Amino acid sequence: MENYIATVKLVGSTDIVELLNFGESPEEIVDNLVLMDNVEFLYHIKREKDNEVWDIDEALEPLRKIRKILDDADSSNINLEILLEEVDAIVEDKNKLN
């Protein structure tokens, strides 16, 4: 696990702050920040060990919406039901041909 510093803007503030995060990758840090409702905007992430910087410059709310869709248990069930209905229709069509 590595140390990263995220430069962010918090909800309701005009100040830019740095948050220390721990993770295996920059993607994991972004996900951590998405889970923090009080973080509104991500400017960049810096890995402490080598000072590598990833410029993001994005609001986090769109990522929260995507994460909610992926986390929503009902959405996976709906997709599975649609897939099963399609498979059933294909099987029925093949049976009609025989």
ZARO-218989 format. One record per atom (N, C-alpha, C): atom name; x, y, z. Coordinates in steps of 0.02 Angstrom, whole numbers. Example, Ala and Ser with C-alpha at 12.3 -4.5 7.8 and 13.67 -1.06 7.14 Angstrom:
BEGIN
<site><nutor>N</nutor><X>660</X><Y>-284</Y><Z>390</Z></site>
<site><nutor>CA</nutor><X>615</X><Y>-225</Y><Z>390</Z></site>
<site><nutor>C</nutor><X>660</X><Y>-165</Y><Z>390</Z></site>
<site><nutor>N</nutor><X>642</X><Y>-112</Y><Z>354</Z></site>
<site><nutor>CA</nutor><X>684</X><Y>-53</Y><Z>357</Z></site>
<site><nutor>C</nutor><X>645</X><Y>2</Y><Z>394</Z></site>
END
This chain:
BEGIN
<site><nutor>N</nutor><X>43</X><Y>-58</Y><Z>0</Z></site>
<site><nutor>CA</nutor><X>0</X><Y>0</Y><Z>0</Z></site>
<site><nutor>C</nutor><X>45</X><Y>62</Y><Z>0</Z></site>
<site><nutor>N</nutor><X>26</X><Y>110</Y><Z>-41</Z></site>
<site><nutor>CA</nutor><X>67</X><Y>170</Y><Z>-48</Z></site>
<site><nutor>C</nutor><X>29</X><Y>232</Y><Z>-25</Z></site>
<site><nutor>N</nutor><X>67</X><Y>285</Y><Z>-10</Z></site>
<site><nutor>CA</nutor><X>38</X><Y>349</Y><Z>10</Z></site>
<site><nutor>C</nutor><X>27</X><Y>393</Y><Z>-51</Z></site>
<site><nutor>N</nutor><X>-31</X><Y>423</Y><Z>-55</Z></site>
<site><nutor>CA</nutor><X>-47</X><Y>471</Y><Z>-108</Z></site>
<site><nutor>C</nutor><X>-75</X><Y>533</Y><Z>-75</Z></site>
<site><nutor>N</nutor><X>-63</X><Y>590</Y><Z>-107</Z></site>
<site><nutor>CA</nutor><X>-93</X><Y>653</Y><Z>-84</Z></site>
<site><nutor>C</nutor><X>-140</X><Y>676</Y><Z>-139</Z></site>
<site><nutor>N</nutor><X>-203</X><Y>684</Y><Z>-121</Z></site>
<site><nutor>CA</nutor><X>-254</X><Y>707</Y><Z>-168</Z></site>
<site><nutor>C</nutor><X>-268</X><Y>781</Y><Z>-155</Z></site>
<site><nutor>N</nutor><X>-264</X><Y>821</Y><Z>-206</Z></site>
<site><nutor>CA</nutor><X>-281</X><Y>892</Y><Z>-201</Z></site>
<site><nutor>C</nutor><X>-353</X><Y>899</Y><Z>-224</Z></site>
<site><nutor>N</nutor><X>-396</X><Y>923</Y><Z>-177</Z></site>
<site><nutor>CA</nutor><X>-468</X><Y>922</Y><Z>-188</Z></site>
<site><nutor>C</nutor><X>-500</X><Y>987</Y><Z>-164</Z></site>
<site><nutor>N</nutor><X>-563</X><Y>995</Y><Z>-185</Z></site>
<site><nutor>CA</nutor><X>-606</X><Y>1048</Y><Z>-158</Z></site>
<site><nutor>C</nutor><X>-662</X><Y>1014</Y><Z>-123</Z></site>
<site><nutor>N</nutor><X>-676</X><Y>1036</Y><Z>-61</Z></site>
<site><nutor>CA</nutor><X>-729</X><Y>1006</Y><Z>-21</Z></site>
<site><nutor>C</nutor><X>-795</X><Y>1042</Y><Z>-34</Z></site>
<site><nutor>N</nutor><X>-849</X><Y>1006</Y><Z>-24</Z></site>
<site><nutor>CA</nutor><X>-916</X><Y>1034</Y><Z>-33</Z></site>
<site><nutor>C</nutor><X>-926</X><Y>1094</Y><Z>14</Z></site>
<site><nutor>N</nutor><X>-953</X><Y>1148</Y><Z>-13</Z></site>
<site><nutor>CA</nutor><X>-968</X><Y>1206</Y><Z>28</Z></site>
<site><nutor>C</nutor><X>-908</X><Y>1249</Y><Z>45</Z></site>
<site><nutor>N</nutor><X>-851</X><Y>1236</Y><Z>13</Z></site>
<site><nutor>CA</nutor><X>-790</X><Y>1274</Y><Z>28</Z></site>
<site><nutor>C</nutor><X>-759</X><Y>1299</Y><Z>-37</Z></site>
<site><nutor>N</nutor><X>-725</X><Y>1354</Y><Z>-32</Z></site>
<site><nutor>CA</nutor><X>-687</X><Y>1378</Y><Z>-90</Z></site>
<site><nutor>C</nutor><X>-613</X><Y>1361</Y><Z>-83</Z></site>
<site><nutor>N</nutor><X>-594</X><Y>1333</Y><Z>-25</Z></site>
<site><nutor>CA</nutor><X>-524</X><Y>1315</Y><Z>-12</Z></site>
<site><nutor>C</nutor><X>-506</X><Y>1251</Y><Z>-48</Z></site>
<site><nutor>N</nutor><X>-444</X><Y>1248</Y><Z>-71</Z></site>
<site><nutor>CA</nutor><X>-416</X><Y>1187</Y><Z>-100</Z></site>
<site><nutor>C</nutor><X>-374</X><Y>1154</Y><Z>-44</Z></site>
<site><nutor>N</nutor><X>-387</X><Y>1091</Y><Z>-32</Z></site>
<site><nutor>CA</nutor><X>-353</X><Y>1055</Y><Z>22</Z></site>
<site><nutor>C</nutor><X>-319</X><Y>993</Y><Z>-4</Z></site>
<site><nutor>N</nutor><X>-271</X><Y>968</Y><Z>35</Z></site>
<site><nutor>CA</nutor><X>-237</X><Y>905</Y><Z>19</Z></site>
<site><nutor>C</nutor><X>-258</X><Y>852</Y><Z>68</Z></site>
<site><nutor>N</nutor><X>-276</X><Y>794</Y><Z>42</Z></site>
<site><nutor>CA</nutor><X>-296</X><Y>738</Y><Z>84</Z></site>
<site><nutor>C</nutor><X>-247</X><Y>680</Y><Z>74</Z></site>
<site><nutor>N</nutor><X>-222</X><Y>653</Y><Z>128</Z></site>
<site><nutor>CA</nutor><X>-179</X><Y>594</Y><Z>125</Z></site>
<site><nutor>C</nutor><X>-223</X><Y>533</Y><Z>116</Z></site>
<site><nutor>N</nutor><X>-206</X><Y>492</Y><Z>67</Z></site>
<site><nutor>CA</nutor><X>-243</X><Y>430</Y><Z>53</Z></site>
<site><nutor>C</nutor><X>-194</X><Y>372</Y><Z>48</Z></site>
<site><nutor>N</nutor><X>-218</X><Y>313</Y><Z>59</Z></site>
<site><nutor>CA</nutor><X>-177</X><Y>253</Y><Z>54</Z></site>
<site><nutor>C</nutor><X>-210</X><Y>206</Y><Z>5</Z></site>
<site><nutor>N</nutor><X>-171</X><Y>178</Y><Z>-42</Z></site>
<site><nutor>CA</nutor><X>-200</X><Y>132</Y><Z>-90</Z></site>
<site><nutor>C</nutor><X>-147</X><Y>98</Y><Z>-132</Z></site>
<site><nutor>N</nutor><X>-170</X><Y>53</Y><Z>-174</Z></site>
<site><nutor>CA</nutor><X>-125</X><Y>14</Y><Z>-218</Z></site>
<site><nutor>C</nutor><X>-114</X><Y>49</Y><Z>-285</Z></site>
<site><nutor>N</nutor><X>-159</X><Y>95</Y><Z>-304</Z></site>
<site><nutor>CA</nutor><X>-155</X><Y>127</Y><Z>-369</Z></site>
<site><nutor>C</nutor><X>-191</X><Y>194</Y><Z>-368</Z></site>
<site><nutor>N</nutor><X>-179</X><Y>236</Y><Z>-418</Z></site>
<site><nutor>CA</nutor><X>-216</X><Y>299</Y><Z>-423</Z></site>
<site><nutor>C</nutor><X>-292</X><Y>286</Y><Z>-431</Z></site>
<site><nutor>N</nutor><X>-309</X><Y>233</Y><Z>-466</Z></site>
<site><nutor>CA</nutor><X>-380</X><Y>216</Y><Z>-475</Z></site>
<site><nutor>C</nutor><X>-414</X><Y>202</Y><Z>-409</Z></site>
<site><nutor>N</nutor><X>-378</X><Y>168</Y><Z>-365</Z></site>
<site><nutor>CA</nutor><X>-405</X><Y>154</Y><Z>-298</Z></site>
<site><nutor>C</nutor><X>-415</X><Y>218</Y><Z>-258</Z></site>
<site><nutor>N</nutor><X>-369</X><Y>265</Y><Z>-267</Z></site>
<site><nutor>CA</nutor><X>-374</X><Y>329</Y><Z>-232</Z></site>
<site><nutor>C</nutor><X>-435</X><Y>367</Y><Z>-257</Z></site>
<site><nutor>N</nutor><X>-446</X><Y>368</Y><Z>-323</Z></site>
<site><nutor>CA</nutor><X>-505</X><Y>401</Y><Z>-351</Z></site>
<site><nutor>C</nutor><X>-568</X><Y>369</Y><Z>-322</Z></site>
<site><nutor>N</nutor><X>-570</X><Y>303</Y><Z>-319</Z></site>
<site><nutor>CA</nutor><X>-628</X><Y>269</Y><Z>-291</Z></site>
<site><nutor>C</nutor><X>-638</X><Y>288</Y><Z>-218</Z></site>
<site><nutor>N</nutor><X>-584</X><Y>291</Y><Z>-180</Z></site>
<site><nutor>CA</nutor><X>-588</X><Y>312</Y><Z>-109</Z></site>
<site><nutor>C</nutor><X>-619</X><Y>382</Y><Z>-104</Z></site>
<site><nutor>N</nutor><X>-597</X><Y>427</Y><Z>-147</Z></site>
<site><nutor>CA</nutor><X>-623</X><Y>496</Y><Z>-145</Z></site>
<site><nutor>C</nutor><X>-696</X><Y>500</Y><Z>-167</Z></site>
<site><nutor>N</nutor><X>-715</X><Y>458</Y><Z>-215</Z></site>
<site><nutor>CA</nutor><X>-785</X><Y>455</Y><Z>-236</Z></site>
<site><nutor>C</nutor><X>-829</X><Y>434</Y><Z>-178</Z></site>
<site><nutor>N</nutor><X>-804</X><Y>391</Y><Z>-135</Z></site>
<site><nutor>CA</nutor><X>-842</X><Y>368</Y><Z>-76</Z></site>
<site><nutor>C</nutor><X>-848</X><Y>422</Y><Z>-22</Z></site>
<site><nutor>N</nutor><X>-808</X><Y>475</Y><Z>-26</Z></site>
<site><nutor>CA</nutor><X>-812</X><Y>529</Y><Z>22</Z></site>
<site><nutor>C</nutor><X>-859</X><Y>583</Y><Z>-4</Z></site>
<site><nutor>N</nutor><X>-919</X><Y>585</Y><Z>23</Z></site>
<site><nutor>CA</nutor><X>-970</X><Y>631</Y><Z>-2</Z></site>
<site><nutor>C</nutor><X>-951</X><Y>704</Y><Z>5</Z></site>
<site><nutor>N</nutor><X>-905</X><Y>720</Y><Z>49</Z></site>
<site><nutor>CA</nutor><X>-886</X><Y>790</Y><Z>60</Z></site>
<site><nutor>C</nutor><X>-833</X><Y>814</Y><Z>11</Z></site>
<site><nutor>N</nutor><X>-808</X><Y>771</Y><Z>-33</Z></site>
<site><nutor>CA</nutor><X>-759</X><Y>791</Y><Z>-84</Z></site>
<site><nutor>C</nutor><X>-798</X><Y>805</Y><Z>-149</Z></site>
<site><nutor>N</nutor><X>-792</X><Y>868</Y><Z>-172</Z></site>
<site><nutor>CA</nutor><X>-831</X><Y>889</Y><Z>-230</Z></site>
<site><nutor>C</nutor><X>-791</X><Y>885</Y><Z>-296</Z></site>
<site><nutor>N</nutor><X>-727</X><Y>903</Y><Z>-293</Z></site>
<site><nutor>CA</nutor><X>-687</X><Y>909</Y><Z>-354</Z></site>
<site><nutor>C</nutor><X>-617</X><Y>882</Y><Z>-341</Z></site>
<site><nutor>N</nutor><X>-590</X><Y>844</Y><Z>-389</Z></site>
<site><nutor>CA</nutor><X>-523</X><Y>817</Y><Z>-383</Z></site>
<site><nutor>C</nutor><X>-478</X><Y>851</Y><Z>-434</Z></site>
<site><nutor>N</nutor><X>-427</X><Y>885</Y><Z>-410</Z></site>
<site><nutor>CA</nutor><X>-379</X><Y>919</Y><Z>-454</Z></site>
<site><nutor>C</nutor><X>-324</X><Y>872</Y><Z>-477</Z></site>
<site><nutor>N</nutor><X>-289</X><Y>843</Y><Z>-430</Z></site>
<site><nutor>CA</nutor><X>-238</X><Y>794</Y><Z>-449</Z></site>
<site><nutor>C</nutor><X>-220</X><Y>749</Y><Z>-390</Z></site>
<site><nutor>N</nutor><X>-184</X><Y>696</Y><Z>-408</Z></site>
<site><nutor>CA</nutor><X>-161</X><Y>646</Y><Z>-359</Z></site>
<site><nutor>C</nutor><X>-85</X><Y>642</Y><Z>-367</Z></site>
<site><nutor>N</nutor><X>-50</X><Y>641</Y><Z>-311</Z></site>
<site><nutor>CA</nutor><X>23</X><Y>634</Y><Z>-313</Z></site>
<site><nutor>C</nutor><X>43</X><Y>574</Y><Z>-270</Z></site>
<site><nutor>N</nutor><X>82</X><Y>529</Y><Z>-300</Z></site>
<site><nutor>CA</nutor><X>109</X><Y>472</Y><Z>-262</Z></site>
<site><nutor>C</nutor><X>172</X><Y>497</Y><Z>-226</Z></site>
<site><nutor>N</nutor><X>174</X><Y>486</Y><Z>-161</Z></site>
<site><nutor>CA</nutor><X>229</X><Y>514</Y><Z>-120</Z></site>
<site><nutor>C</nutor><X>297</X><Y>483</Y><Z>-135</Z></site>
<site><nutor>N</nutor><X>300</X><Y>418</Y><Z>-150</Z></site>
<site><nutor>CA</nutor><X>366</X><Y>386</Y><Z>-156</Z></site>
<site><nutor>C</nutor><X>407</X><Y>413</Y><Z>-214</Z></site>
<site><nutor>N</nutor><X>375</X><Y>434</Y><Z>-269</Z></site>
<site><nutor>CA</nutor><X>413</X><Y>458</Y><Z>-326</Z></site>
<site><nutor>C</nutor><X>387</X><Y>525</Y><Z>-353</Z></site>
<site><nutor>N</nutor><X>339</X><Y>554</Y><Z>-318</Z></site>
<site><nutor>CA</nutor><X>309</X><Y>618</Y><Z>-337</Z></site>
<site><nutor>C</nutor><X>276</X><Y>618</Y><Z>-405</Z></site>
<site><nutor>N</nutor><X>256</X><Y>559</Y><Z>-430</Z></site>
<site><nutor>CA</nutor><X>219</X><Y>557</Y><Z>-494</Z></site>
<site><nutor>C</nutor><X>150</X><Y>587</Y><Z>-483</Z></site>
<site><nutor>N</nutor><X>128</X><Y>628</Y><Z>-530</Z></site>
<site><nutor>CA</nutor><X>65</X><Y>664</Y><Z>-523</Z></site>
<site><nutor>C</nutor><X>18</X><Y>646</Y><Z>-580</Z></site>
<site><nutor>N</nutor><X>-45</X><Y>635</Y><Z>-562</Z></site>
<site><nutor>CA</nutor><X>-98</X><Y>623</Y><Z>-611</Z></site>
<site><nutor>C</nutor><X>-146</X><Y>682</Y><Z>-607</Z></site>
<site><nutor>N</nutor><X>-149</X><Y>721</Y><Z>-661</Z></site>
<site><nutor>CA</nutor><X>-196</X><Y>777</Y><Z>-664</Z></site>
<site><nutor>C</nutor><X>-265</X><Y>751</Y><Z>-683</Z></site>
<site><nutor>N</nutor><X>-313</X><Y>764</Y><Z>-641</Z></site>
<site><nutor>CA</nutor><X>-381</X><Y>739</Y><Z>-652</Z></site>
<site><nutor>C</nutor><X>-428</X><Y>797</Y><Z>-673</Z></site>
<site><nutor>N</nutor><X>-431</X><Y>848</Y><Z>-632</Z></site>
<site><nutor>CA</nutor><X>-473</X><Y>907</Y><Z>-646</Z></site>
<site><nutor>C</nutor><X>-545</X><Y>888</Y><Z>-664</Z></site>
<site><nutor>N</nutor><X>-578</X><Y>852</Y><Z>-620</Z></site>
<site><nutor>CA</nutor><X>-647</X><Y>829</Y><Z>-632</Z></site>
<site><nutor>C</nutor><X>-688</X><Y>832</Y><Z>-569</Z></site>
<site><nutor>N</nutor><X>-752</X><Y>846</Y><Z>-578</Z></site>
<site><nutor>CA</nutor><X>-800</X><Y>841</Y><Z>-523</Z></site>
<site><nutor>C</nutor><X>-812</X><Y>767</Y><Z>-509</Z></site>
<site><nutor>N</nutor><X>-825</X><Y>749</Y><Z>-447</Z></site>
<site><nutor>CA</nutor><X>-833</X><Y>679</Y><Z>-429</Z></site>
<site><nutor>C</nutor><X>-906</X><Y>655</Y><Z>-432</Z></site>
<site><nutor>N</nutor><X>-954</X><Y>700</Y><Z>-435</Z></site>
<site><nutor>CA</nutor><X>-1024</X><Y>679</Y><Z>-434</Z></site>
<site><nutor>C</nutor><X>-1042</X><Y>632</Y><Z>-492</Z></site>
<site><nutor>N</nutor><X>-1019</X><Y>644</Y><Z>-554</Z></site>
<site><nutor>CA</nutor><X>-1035</X><Y>596</Y><Z>-607</Z></site>
<site><nutor>C</nutor><X>-1008</X><Y>526</Y><Z>-593</Z></site>
<site><nutor>N</nutor><X>-949</X><Y>522</Y><Z>-562</Z></site>
<site><nutor>CA</nutor><X>-922</X><Y>457</Y><Z>-544</Z></site>
<site><nutor>C</nutor><X>-963</X><Y>424</Y><Z>-488</Z></site>
<site><nutor>N</nutor><X>-989</X><Y>464</Y><Z>-443</Z></site>
<site><nutor>CA</nutor><X>-1032</X><Y>437</Y><Z>-390</Z></site>
<site><nutor>C</nutor><X>-1095</X><Y>406</Y><Z>-421</Z></site>
<site><nutor>N</nutor><X>-1123</X><Y>439</Y><Z>-471</Z></site>
<site><nutor>CA</nutor><X>-1183</X><Y>413</Y><Z>-504</Z></site>
<site><nutor>C</nutor><X>-1168</X><Y>346</Y><Z>-538</Z></site>
<site><nutor>N</nutor><X>-1111</X><Y>342</Y><Z>-571</Z></site>
<site><nutor>CA</nutor><X>-1092</X><Y>278</Y><Z>-603</Z></site>
<site><nutor>C</nutor><X>-1081</X><Y>224</Y><Z>-551</Z></site>
<site><nutor>N</nutor><X>-1047</X><Y>241</Y><Z>-497</Z></site>
<site><nutor>CA</nutor><X>-1034</X><Y>192</Y><Z>-444</Z></site>
<site><nutor>C</nutor><X>-1099</X><Y>167</Y><Z>-413</Z></site>
<site><nutor>N</nutor><X>-1147</X><Y>213</Y><Z>-405</Z></site>
<site><nutor>CA</nutor><X>-1212</X><Y>193</Y><Z>-377</Z></site>
<site><nutor>C</nutor><X>-1247</X><Y>143</Y><Z>-422</Z></site>
<site><nutor>N</nutor><X>-1244</X><Y>155</Y><Z>-487</Z></site>
<site><nutor>CA</nutor><X>-1275</X><Y>108</Y><Z>-535</Z></site>
<site><nutor>C</nutor><X>-1242</X><Y>40</Y><Z>-529</Z></site>
<site><nutor>N</nutor><X>-1176</X><Y>39</Y><Z>-525</Z></site>
<site><nutor>CA</nutor><X>-1140</X><Y>-25</Y><Z>-520</Z></site>
<site><nutor>C</nutor><X>-1152</X><Y>-60</Y><Z>-453</Z></site>
<site><nutor>N</nutor><X>-1160</X><Y>-21</Y><Z>-400</Z></site>
<site><nutor>CA</nutor><X>-1171</X><Y>-49</Y><Z>-334</Z></site>
<site><nutor>C</nutor><X>-1243</X><Y>-71</Y><Z>-322</Z></site>
<site><nutor>N</nutor><X>-1288</X><Y>-45</Y><Z>-363</Z></site>
<site><nutor>CA</nutor><X>-1359</X><Y>-59</Y><Z>-354</Z></site>
<site><nutor>C</nutor><X>-1373</X><Y>-133</Y><Z>-370</Z></site>
<site><nutor>N</nutor><X>-1391</X><Y>-171</Y><Z>-321</Z></site>
<site><nutor>CA</nutor><X>-1402</X><Y>-243</Y><Z>-330</Z></site>
<site><nutor>C</nutor><X>-1459</X><Y>-256</Y><Z>-379</Z></site>
<site><nutor>N</nutor><X>-1510</X><Y>-213</Y><Z>-379</Z></site>
<site><nutor>CA</nutor><X>-1566</X><Y>-224</Y><Z>-424</Z></site>
<site><nutor>C</nutor><X>-1547</X><Y>-218</Y><Z>-497</Z></site>
<site><nutor>N</nutor><X>-1499</X><Y>-175</Y><Z>-513</Z></site>
<site><nutor>CA</nutor><X>-1480</X><Y>-166</Y><Z>-583</Z></site>
<site><nutor>C</nutor><X>-1450</X><Y>-230</Y><Z>-611</Z></site>
<site><nutor>N</nutor><X>-1410</X><Y>-266</Y><Z>-571</Z></site>
<site><nutor>CA</nutor><X>-1381</X><Y>-329</Y><Z>-596</Z></site>
<site><nutor>C</nutor><X>-1435</X><Y>-382</Y><Z>-604</Z></site>
<site><nutor>N</nutor><X>-1485</X><Y>-381</Y><Z>-560</Z></site>
<site><nutor>CA</nutor><X>-1540</X><Y>-428</Y><Z>-567</Z></site>
<site><nutor>C</nutor><X>-1580</X><Y>-414</Y><Z>-630</Z></site>
<site><nutor>N</nutor><X>-1592</X><Y>-350</Y><Z>-644</Z></site>
<site><nutor>CA</nutor><X>-1630</X><Y>-332</Y><Z>-704</Z></site>
<site><nutor>C</nutor><X>-1592</X><Y>-355</Y><Z>-766</Z></site>
<site><nutor>N</nutor><X>-1527</X><Y>-343</Y><Z>-769</Z></site>
<site><nutor>CA</nutor><X>-1488</X><Y>-365</Y><Z>-827</Z></site>
<site><nutor>C</nutor><X>-1490</X><Y>-441</Y><Z>-835</Z></site>
<site><nutor>N</nutor><X>-1486</X><Y>-477</Y><Z>-780</Z></site>
<site><nutor>CA</nutor><X>-1489</X><Y>-549</Y><Z>-782</Z></site>
<site><nutor>C</nutor><X>-1557</X><Y>-573</Y><Z>-807</Z></site>
<site><nutor>N</nutor><X>-1611</X><Y>-542</Y><Z>-783</Z></site>
<site><nutor>CA</nutor><X>-1678</X><Y>-561</Y><Z>-806</Z></site>
<site><nutor>C</nutor><X>-1687</X><Y>-549</Y><Z>-880</Z></site>
<site><nutor>N</nutor><X>-1662</X><Y>-493</Y><Z>-905</Z></site>
<site><nutor>CA</nutor><X>-1666</X><Y>-479</Y><Z>-977</Z></site>
<site><nutor>C</nutor><X>-1629</X><Y>-531</Y><Z>-1016</Z></site>
<site><nutor>N</nutor><X>-1568</X><Y>-548</Y><Z>-994</Z></site>
<site><nutor>CA</nutor><X>-1529</X><Y>-598</Y><Z>-1028</Z></site>
<site><nutor>C</nutor><X>-1565</X><Y>-666</Y><Z>-1029</Z></site>
<site><nutor>N</nutor><X>-1594</X><Y>-685</Y><Z>-973</Z></site>
<site><nutor>CA</nutor><X>-1630</X><Y>-749</Y><Z>-970</Z></site>
<site><nutor>C</nutor><X>-1690</X><Y>-749</Y><Z>-1016</Z></site>
<site><nutor>N</nutor><X>-1726</X><Y>-693</Y><Z>-1021</Z></site>
<site><nutor>CA</nutor><X>-1783</X><Y>-688</Y><Z>-1066</Z></site>
<site><nutor>C</nutor><X>-1760</X><Y>-696</Y><Z>-1138</Z></site>
<site><nutor>N</nutor><X>-1703</X><Y>-666</Y><Z>-1156</Z></site>
<site><nutor>CA</nutor><X>-1677</X><Y>-672</Y><Z>-1224</Z></site>
<site><nutor>C</nutor><X>-1658</X><Y>-743</Y><Z>-1239</Z></site>
<site><nutor>N</nutor><X>-1626</X><Y>-778</Y><Z>-1192</Z></site>
<site><nutor>CA</nutor><X>-1606</X><Y>-848</Y><Z>-1202</Z></site>
<site><nutor>C</nutor><X>-1669</X><Y>-891</Y><Z>-1210</Z></site>
<site><nutor>N</nutor><X>-1719</X><Y>-880</Y><Z>-1168</Z></site>
<site><nutor>CA</nutor><X>-1782</X><Y>-918</Y><Z>-1174</Z></site>
<site><nutor>C</nutor><X>-1814</X><Y>-909</Y><Z>-1242</Z></site>
<site><nutor>N</nutor><X>-1813</X><Y>-847</Y><Z>-1269</Z></site>
<site><nutor>CA</nutor><X>-1843</X><Y>-833</Y><Z>-1334</Z></site>
<site><nutor>C</nutor><X>-1804</X><Y>-870</Y><Z>-1389</Z></site>
<site><nutor>N</nutor><X>-1739</X><Y>-873</Y><Z>-1384</Z></site>
<site><nutor>CA</nutor><X>-1698</X><Y>-908</Y><Z>-1433</Z></site>
<site><nutor>C</nutor><X>-1714</X><Y>-983</Y><Z>-1431</Z></site>
<site><nutor>N</nutor><X>-1718</X><Y>-1011</Y><Z>-1371</Z></site>
<site><nutor>CA</nutor><X>-1734</X><Y>-1083</Y><Z>-1364</Z></site>
<site><nutor>C</nutor><X>-1803</X><Y>-1098</Y><Z>-1393</Z></site>
<site><nutor>N</nutor><X>-1851</X><Y>-1055</Y><Z>-1379</Z></site>
<site><nutor>CA</nutor><X>-1918</X><Y>-1066</Y><Z>-1406</Z></site>
<site><nutor>C</nutor><X>-1918</X><Y>-1063</Y><Z>-1482</Z></site>
<site><nutor>N</nutor><X>-1881</X><Y>-1017</Y><Z>-1511</Z></site>
<site><nutor>CA</nutor><X>-1877</X><Y>-1012</Y><Z>-1584</Z></site>
<site><nutor>C</nutor><X>-1845</X><Y>-1075</Y><Z>-1613</Z></site>
<site><nutor>N</nutor><X>-1793</X><Y>-1101</Y><Z>-1583</Z></site>
<site><nutor>CA</nutor><X>-1760</X><Y>-1162</Y><Z>-1607</Z></site>
<site><nutor>C</nutor><X>-1807</X><Y>-1221</Y><Z>-1602</Z></site>
<site><nutor>N</nutor><X>-1846</X><Y>-1224</Y><Z>-1549</Z></site>
<site><nutor>CA</nutor><X>-1894</X><Y>-1280</Y><Z>-1541</Z></site>
<site><nutor>C</nutor><X>-1948</X><Y>-1278</Y><Z>-1594</Z></site>
<site><nutor>N</nutor><X>-1968</X><Y>-1218</Y><Z>-1616</Z></site>
<site><nutor>CA</nutor><X>-2020</X><Y>-1212</Y><Z>-1667</Z></site>
<site><nutor>C</nutor><X>-1995</X><Y>-1238</Y><Z>-1734</Z></site>
<site><nutor>N</nutor><X>-1930</X><Y>-1234</Y><Z>-1746</Z></site>
<site><nutor>CA</nutor><X>-1901</X><Y>-1256</Y><Z>-1810</Z></site>
<site><nutor>C</nutor><X>-1898</X><Y>-1332</Y><Z>-1813</Z></site>
<site><nutor>N</nutor><X>-1897</X><Y>-1367</Y><Z>-1757</Z></site>
<site><nutor>CA</nutor><X>-1890</X><Y>-1440</Y><Z>-1756</Z></site>
<site><nutor>C</nutor><X>-1955</X><Y>-1475</Y><Z>-1762</Z></site>
END
